[in-house]
Amino acid sequence: PKCVSHSIVPAWNNFVFFEVNPVSYHQVSEVLTMDKTRLSINGWFHGPSVPRQSPNSEKSPEFLYPLELPLEILDEWINPMYLDIGVHTQIQEQFEDESQIQLPDFLLEEKYQLV
């Protein structure tokens, strides 16, 4: 997707439901301050699909292809610890076991400050 069509700002003691389907996209913004924290509970409620007029009536968003850059550019942005293949395996195993992962200090400090 090229633009945000709707944004919901987190608010205390709120519960948000929304439909996820083959042409909907959603994300959660990262908390970028040490002054605030986000405590949340999330989950998925599966049920029958909502009837639609036609499967082709909704235009799929244009797919944006990633830039083709040499892998060496990762050395300029990512903590070297996360570029180690052994760490990749540990991350994958933890993610598979816990369905979530935190990667502290993922970006190099100078790049993090730029972002």
C-alpha positions as CSV (number, residue, x, y, z in Angstrom):
1,P,0.0,0.0,0.0
2,K,1.1,3.5,-0.7
3,C,-0.9,5.4,1.9
4,V,-2.7,5.0,5.2
5,S,-6.5,4.9,4.7
6,H,-7.4,4.9,8.4
7,S,-5.4,5.3,11.6
8,I,-6.5,4.5,15.1
9,V,-4.6,6.1,18.0
10,P,-4.2,3.9,21.0
11,A,-6.4,5.0,23.9
12,W,-6.7,3.7,27.5
13,N,-9.2,0.8,28.0
14,N,-10.2,0.6,24.3
15,F,-10.9,-2.6,22.3
16,V,-10.7,-2.4,18.5
17,F,-12.1,-4.9,16.1
18,F,-11.5,-4.8,12.3
19,E,-11.9,-7.2,9.4
20,V,-8.8,-8.7,7.9
21,N,-9.2,-10.0,4.4
22,P,-7.0,-10.7,1.3
23,V,-7.1,-7.0,0.3
24,S,-6.8,-5.4,3.7
25,Y,-3.5,-4.5,5.4
26,H,-2.8,-3.4,8.9
27,Q,0.2,-2.6,11.1
28,V,1.0,-1.4,14.6
29,S,3.3,1.6,15.0
30,E,6.4,1.3,17.1
31,V,6.5,3.3,20.4
32,L,9.6,5.5,19.9
33,T,9.9,7.2,23.2
34,M,11.1,6.1,26.6
35,D,8.5,8.3,28.3
36,K,5.6,6.0,27.2
37,T,4.9,2.3,27.0
38,R,2.3,0.3,25.2
39,L,0.6,-2.6,27.1
40,S,-1.7,-4.5,24.8
41,I,-3.6,-7.7,24.4
42,N,-4.2,-8.9,20.9
43,G,-5.7,-11.9,19.2
44,W,-7.6,-13.1,16.2
45,F,-11.3,-14.2,16.1
46,H,-11.9,-16.5,13.1
47,G,-15.3,-16.8,11.6
48,P,-17.0,-17.2,8.3
49,S,-16.0,-14.7,5.6
50,V,-18.2,-11.7,5.1
51,P,-20.1,-12.0,1.7
52,R,-18.7,-9.6,-0.9
53,Q,-20.1,-8.5,-4.3
54,S,-17.4,-10.0,-6.4
55,P,-13.9,-11.2,-5.6
56,N,-12.5,-8.9,-8.3
57,S,-14.5,-5.8,-7.3
58,E,-11.8,-4.7,-4.9
59,K,-8.5,-3.6,-6.5
60,S,-5.5,-5.1,-4.9
61,P,-2.9,-2.6,-3.8
62,E,0.1,-2.1,-6.1
63,F,3.0,-4.3,-4.9
64,L,6.1,-2.2,-4.2
65,Y,9.3,-4.2,-4.9
66,P,12.3,-3.7,-2.5
67,L,15.3,-1.9,-3.8
68,E,18.0,-4.2,-5.1
69,L,21.0,-3.2,-2.9
70,P,24.1,-5.1,-2.1
71,L,23.9,-7.0,1.2
72,E,26.9,-5.1,2.5
73,I,24.7,-2.2,3.1
74,L,23.3,-4.1,6.1
75,D,26.7,-3.7,7.8
76,E,26.1,0.1,7.8
77,W,22.7,-0.2,9.5
78,I,22.3,-3.4,11.5
79,N,24.0,-4.4,14.7
80,P,26.7,-7.0,13.7
81,M,25.3,-9.4,16.3
82,Y,22.1,-9.8,14.2
83,L,24.1,-10.5,11.0
84,D,25.6,-13.7,12.5
85,I,23.9,-16.9,11.0
86,G,23.9,-18.6,14.4
87,V,21.9,-15.7,15.8
88,H,19.5,-16.0,12.9
89,T,18.8,-19.6,13.9
90,Q,18.3,-18.6,17.6
91,I,15.9,-15.8,16.5
92,Q,13.9,-18.1,14.3
93,E,13.6,-20.8,17.0
94,Q,12.5,-18.3,19.6
95,F,10.0,-16.8,17.2
96,E,8.6,-20.2,16.4
97,D,8.3,-21.1,20.1
98,E,6.9,-17.8,21.4
99,S,5.3,-16.2,18.3
100,Q,7.0,-12.9,19.1
101,I,10.5,-11.6,19.2
102,Q,12.2,-8.5,20.5
103,L,15.5,-7.5,19.0
104,P,17.1,-4.8,21.2
105,D,19.6,-2.5,19.6
106,F,18.8,-3.9,16.2
107,L,19.9,-0.7,14.4
108,L,23.3,0.8,14.9
109,E,22.9,3.8,17.3
110,E,24.0,6.4,14.7
111,K,21.5,5.1,12.1
112,Y,18.8,4.9,14.8
113,Q,19.3,8.5,15.6
114,L,18.9,9.4,11.9
115,V,15.6,7.5,11.6
